[in-house]
Amino acid sequence: MPAPTELRRAHERGESARAEYAVAMRTCHALLADYAELMRGTDIGAITIRDGQVLMVTRIDGVVIECDPADMGIPPIVALNFHHYERRDAEVLLSLVRDGMTFFDIGANLGWYGLHVAKRFARALVVAFEPVPATFEFLARNIGHNSLANMQAYQWGLFDKPGELVFYVNPGMKGAASAARPTSAADERQTCVVRTLDAVSAELALDPDVIKMDVEGAELMVLRGGRATIERSQPIIFAEMLRKHAATFGYHPNDIIRYLEELGYRCLTARAGRLENFSTMTDETVETNFVFLHQVRHSERIRQIAP
C-alpha cells in the first residue's frame, strides 16, 4: 500500500479518480484508530502529529518526546511496540533521585531518563550528553517541547581521554551508535567530540549526585575518565552493562564492578520490584541495568533497600 503522501501526489497528478483516491486514503486513515487502540496499556498516553513532527507523550509525568518513527530502537517506539520501556529500571532510578540533585545523563539519546527526572523534580539540574549530531538535535528539541529550564544538553560523548572518535551509527537505530565497531552493514561513520567526565565536571563547576550511563559498552571508559569526580562527589551510578557491548572494548562488566568496588561502591540490581545485592555477572545473568551505591555516602539507603 503506498504511503498517504504518495497517494495524494498521484491524485493531484490526475492518476486516480476522486472516489478511488478517497477509498485508498480511508484505509490509511484507519491506522489512526488502530494507533489509539495500540496505545492502551503502554507507557505512551498520546501521539500528536503536526507539520513535520511526531510527538509522543508518556504516561510517566507527561513528558513530550519528538521522535523519528523510522528509528526502531528509541524508547517511545519500544514502549509502543512492547508496552513499556525499561519500566522497572526507570522506577528504581527515579526512586533514587531527590529534588535538588544534579543528574548527569551520559548517552542521553532522545532524553528519556533525563527528561523524566527534570519534569518530576523541578529543583533538580539535569545535564545531558549525547555525541551523535542527529540524535542531539532531537534531544535539544525535546528539552524545548517540555519547557525544561532545569535541563541542559551538550553534544559531547564521554570517554577516558579527550579528542574525536568515529562513531558507527545505524540510521534505523541511532541509539545503538558505537565507538568500537559497526553494528550493521547500514552503519554510517560519524566523527564526534569526546571529553572526560573529570574535565566537563570541572568546566561546568558541577558535581553529579546521580550518573546514568548507557554508552554501548564504553561505560568503563567513562568511569576511568571520571575517577576524580567519582571519588570527590560519590554519586549514585546507574549503568547499563552488557557482556557483548563490553567485549567490543576489550573488557568484561565484572571489571566495572571491581573498579567501583575499589572506590567504595556496592553493586545492586532490581529484582521482583526491589534492589538486591549483585556481585558477579555470569553467562546466566539476564539483568542489563545496575545501580552502584557508595558504601559510606549511601549507607542509610543500602541498609533500607538491600541489607
N, C-alpha and C positions, 0 to 999 in steps of 0.2 A: 504494500500500500504506500503510495507516495506521501511525502510529508505535506501538511496543510499549506505551507507556503508554496510548494511546488504545484499543488492543485489550483491555488488561486492564480498563480502566474500563468498556468496553462489555460485557465478560463479567460483571463484577460487577453491572452493572445488569440482567443477565438477557437481554441482547440476542444472545448466542451460546451454543451448547451447549459443554460442556467439551471434547469431541473437536474441534469446529470451531475453538475458541479455541487448543487445543494445536497444531493443524496450522498455523494462521496464525503463531503465535509461533515455530514451528520455522523458518519462513522467515526471520524476523527474527534468530533466534539464529545462523543460518548465516553471518551477516555477521561474527561473531566469528572464525570460521575464515578468512574472506576477509581480515580485517584482519591476522591472523597471517601470511598469505602476502604481503599488501601491504607489510608492513614489511621484508621481505627486501631487502637491498641498499640500504637507506635510512639516513639519519642517525638514525632513530628505532629504538631497540632494544627498547622495551617500552611498552605502554599500560596504565595502571591506571585502572579505573573504580570509583569509590566514591561514597558518598552525595553527590550534587550536584556532583561534580568529575570532570574528565577530566585525568589526568596522563600526560604523555609523557616518556619517559626517553631521553636522547640517547646514542648510542654514543660520542660525544666526551666523555670524562670522566664519563659517567653523570649528567649534570645532569637534575634533575627540573623539568619545566615544566608548570604548570597552564594550561590553555588553554580558550578558547571555540571549540568545533568549528564554530560558525556564522561565525567570522571567517576568511575565506579567505586573508587576507594575512599572518597571523602565521607566524613561522619554523617551528614544528613542523608546521603544516599544509602549508606549502610543501614542507618536506622529505619529508613523507609522500606528497605528490602527485607531486613531481618528483625523488625520490631524495635530493636534497641541498638545503641552504640555504647559498648563498654559501660552499661548502666551500673553494674555492681562496683566496678572500679571508680567510676565517677562519683558515686555516693560516698565511697570511702575517702576519696581525695577531698571532696567538699566538706566532709565531716572534720577534716584535719585543719581546714583553713579557719582563721578568725578574722573578724573585721579589723582593719588597720594593718594587716600584714602586707609585706611585699612579696609578690608571687612572680617568679621567673618561669615563663612558658618557653622552653627550649625545643625547637622543632614544632612550632605552633601550628603549621599547616593553615587551615582557614580560621583557626582560633577557637575550636570547640570548647576546650577546657578553660582557656584564659577568658573568653567571653562570658562563660557562666560564672566564673569567680568574680569578675568585675561587676556583673549585673547583680549578683546576690549580695556582695559585700561592698557597699558604696564607699567605705573609707579605706578599702584595700587599694594597693597600687599593683597593677598587672603590667609586666614588661615582657613583651613577646618577641621572639627571634625566629625569623624564617628567611632562609637564604635564596630560595628559588623565586625569581622575579615575578612570574605569572601568579604563583601562589601568594606571594607577598601582596600583590595588588588586591586580591580577594580579601586577605586578612585586613588590610588597611580600610577597605570599603566596609567590611563588617563592623569594624570599630565605629565608623561613622553611622552605619544603619542603626546601631544601638545607642548612639549619642553618649558614648562612654568617655567621660573626661578623665577617668581614673585608669585608662589603659593606653599604653603607647607601644609602638612596634618598630623594630629595626631590621633592615634587610641584611642580616649577618647570619652565618652559621657559626656555631661554637665548636672549637676543636682544641687540640693540645698545643698548637702553635699557630701564630697568625700568618695570613697570606691569602692566596687564592687556591681553590680546589675545583677540579672538574666534578660536577655532579651529573649523574646519569638519570634523566627524567623521562618517565613514560607519560605521554600526553593523556593516556586513559587512566592513569593512577599516579598523579603527581606527588601524592603524599608518601609514596614509596621511593622517592628520589634518594639515591645512594652515592656517596663519595668513594665507595670501594669498588663497585663493579656494575656493569649493566644488569638490569633485571629482566629485560626482554629485548628482542630484535628491534622493537619500535623506539627504544630509548634515544633521547637526544642529549648531546653533550652541552652542558651549560657551565660556564666558569662563574663561580660565586665567591664572594668575600667571606673569609672565616677569621674569627678572632678568638681570644681565650676568655673564659669566664672571669679570670682574675683581672684582665685588662678592662673589660666592659664594666665590671663592678666598681673598679676604681674610677673610670671615666665618668660614669653616671652617678658616682657617690652614693651607691645603693648596695646594701647587703640583703640578700634574699632571706626571707623566713621560710619560704617553700620553693622548691625547684621541681618542676615537672619536665621530664626528658623523654622524648620519643624521636630518636635521630637515626633509626635504621641501622643500628649496630655500632655507632660511634659514641655510645654512652660512656665507655671507659675513657675515651679521649677527652670528652667534655670534662669529666671529673679530674683527670690529670691536669688539664689546663685551668682548673678552678680550685686547686688544693688549698691555696692560702685563703681564699674566700670561704671555703667549706670549714676549714679549721677555725676561722675567726667567727663566722656567723652561725655555724652548726644548724643549717636549715633542715627542715623535713625534706626528704628527697623521694619523689615518686617517679619511678623509672620503668620503661619497657625493657625487658631483657629476653631476647630470643636467641637460642643457640645458633640458628642458621645465619642470623644477621651478624652476631659477634664473630662467627668463624670467618666472615669475609674480611675482618680487620685483624685476624690472627690471634684471637683470644677466646676465652670461654666466659659465660656470665658469672661463673663462680669467682673469676678474677675480680669482678666488680664487688662481689660480696666480701671477699678478703681485703680488697683495697679499702673499703669503707669501714670494715671492722678495725683496721689499723687506726682509723680516725675516730674510733669510739662509737660506731654505729651498730645497730641491730637491724637485721633484715626481717621483714614480715610480708605476708601475702594474705589476700582476702579469701576466706573460705566460709561457706554457709553464713554469709552476711556479717562476718566479723574478722578482725585481723588475728592471724596466728603467726607464731614464730616460724621462720624458714631459714635453714642453714646451708643447704646444698642443693643445687639443681642437678637432676639426673635426666636420662633419656625418657623417663616416665613423667616428668613434670609437664603439666598442662597449663599452668598459670603463665601469664605473659607480663603482667604489671605488678610491680613490687614497691613496697614502702620501706624507707630506711629512716629510723628514728635514732637520735643521738642518746646514748645511754645516760648522760648527765642532764643535758638541757631538756630532754623529753621524758625524763624518768617517771614523772607522775602519769603521763599518758600511757607509757609502757605498762605500768602497774595496773592501770584501769582496763586496758584493752587486750593485753597479751602477757599475763603474768608468767 
